[in-house]
Amino acid sequence: MVKIRLSRFGSAHNPHYRIVVADARRPRDGGYIESLGHYDPRKKSENFLKVDVERAQHWLAQGAQPTATARRLLKSQGVRVR
């Protein structure tokens, strides 16, 4: 099963996440199929959340299942999630 989920990057106490399309059997920070954007939960800059809406819609149409957090972030960017 293919999932849209967050992959953690950044140093200790300074998390940054990539929104990625990955095989559900892969580890959280392991290899992924495609990166759809990024998210900074600390909101340090104006563009703390960026999502490639077109590619996200493509993967959702192909049957990719977003996690709860990824679903919330995609909805906030205007991606229609079932």
N, C-alpha and C positions, 0 to 999 in steps of 0.2 A: 504494500500500500504506500502511496506517495502522500507526504504530509507537507503542509506549509507551516513552518515553525520558526522559532528564534534560535539563533546560535550565538553563544556569548563570546565576546572579545573584550579587550581592555585589561587594565591592570587591576590589582586588588583594590576594592572599595571604589572603583571607577568603571562600572560596567558599560559596555556598548554592545548592541546586538545587531546582527544581520538577520533580515527576514529572508529565509531560504526555502527552497523546495528540496526535500530530501526523502530518501527511502526511510520508512519508519523503523527499519531494523538497524540503521546506522546510529552511532553514538551522537549525543547532542552537538558536540563540536567537531564531529567527524566530517567526512566528505559529503558534499551536497551536489545536486544536479544543477541548480541555478540560483543565483542571488537575485532577490526581487527588490531589495532596498535596505535601509538601515534605520535604527531607532536608538536614541539616547534618552534613557529614562530620567536622567538628571536635568534635562532640558537646558543645557549649557549654551546652545546657539539657537538662532531663529529656525533653522531647518533641522530640528531634532528628530523629525520623522519624514522619511522619503520613501515612497513606494512607486514602483513601475506598475501603474494601474493596468495597462494593456496586457502585460505579461502575467499579472496576477489573475486577471479574468481568463486568460488562455488556460492557465493551469487549473483553475476551478472548473472550467468547462471540460477538461480532460479527466476530472474526477479526483483531484487532489483535495485532501481534507485538512482544513486549517485547525490549529489548536485554538483553545479559548482565547488566549492572549493575541495570537495572530489574527483571529477573527475580529476582535475588538479594534485592532490597529488598522486592518483593511477597511472595516466599515467607516472608521473616522476619515479615511482618505477617499471615500465614495465608491469603493468596490462593492458590488452587490454580491453578498454571500448568502447562499441558501440557508 
